[in-house]
Amino acid sequence: MRAPIVNFLTQLSIASSLLFIPLFAKELGASDLEIGLIASAYSLSTFFTSNIFGRISDFYDRKLIILSGLFLSAIFFFAQCFAKNAFQLLLVRTLLGFSIGIFPPTLISYAYSKNKNVGYFSSFGSLGWAIGQLIAGIIVFYHGIFILGSILTFLALFIILKEKIPPEKLRKSRSSFTLLKENFSIYFAFLIRHTGASAVWLIFPIYLSELGISKFWIGVIYFTNSFLQFIIMQRVDGFNPRILMSIGALSSGIAFYIYSISTLVWEFLLAQIFIAFGWSSMYVGALKMILEKNLEKSSVTGFLNSTIYLSTIFGSIIGGIIAENFSYKACLYLGAIFSFLAAFFTGKKKN
């Protein structure tokens, strides 16, 4: 099955492009608030397409949906090279977010139908993030990063062309409202945790840069997080998914607090152990719960992706406002508080 390789290539492209967008926007003259708006616009467009196409693929040609998303993503990865100001970057990131939201729910649903090991498939996405962030830290040249993302996404498209993906044939499906209601506690926990996390990720590369950490070491710090996820995700698949979500949220809160008191590279590298374990546990736990108990697998996966991006919208806007009016460190405190709240709710609610 080629789905894990496609996941690896596309997530590598997304991660390498995403890492330095805040710095790229800064160099184009964007304010902290405008950086938040750029991140929010990207996430908002992904939020809508994840919902729409996740739902559609439960009934129609899954291969066509994946190919369409990959083709458009490759085009708009490259289009980032032509952004000359904050508004143009906002526009192209919105179009890229629209494209990126099309294919992941369908790809995850297909992968699960072929191999029930959620952690294995997801780990290749984290490996893609790890390699993408490391490459971005090495290349540094923004246009080179964007071009690489476009090439790798086209490669993923050609791989999918050779894959036989039967269309989904659900004769009867529950309404979107019913699916959201029955899986609400899972989505809500993600909304809280990832809202805080998104406020952190918005300013994190800038925060590290202002501490005097080079772009290369910023890439290494991000690489460490994602590479550890690649290892951890393959080993947590067999554990109770609800417990995974609870300890994952708690571990994330610890990581964000460590960020707030760290100044040296090795301290941030230590914190990455906690954040890697936190995200791996929450994501694998949530996927296992929704895929195991729902027939509408693309739909519920699309809703999970949309929840993640919805929280990115909220977190980016909140992070931009806090960074503009208070400090970058205040965003780190917010990430810790929201993660601890998510741990409390997952512990109280029975999913």
Secondary structure by P-SEA (a helix, b strand, c coil): caaaaaaaaaaaaaaaaacaaaaaaaaacccaaaaaaaaaaaaaaaaaaaaaaaaaaacccaaaaaaaaaaaaaaaaaaccccccaaaaaaaaaaaaaaaaccaaaaaaaaaaacccaaaaaaaaaaaaaaaaaaaaaaccaaaaaaaaaaaaaaaaaaaaacccccccccccccaaaaaaaaaaaaaaaaaaaaaaaaaaacaaaaaaaacccaaaaaaaaaaaaaaaaaaaaccccccaaaaaaaaaaaaaaaaaaaaacccaaaaaaaaaaaaaaaaaaaaaaaaaaaacccaaaaaaaaaaaaaaaaaaaaaaaaaaaaacccaaaaaaaaaaaaaaaaaaaaaccc
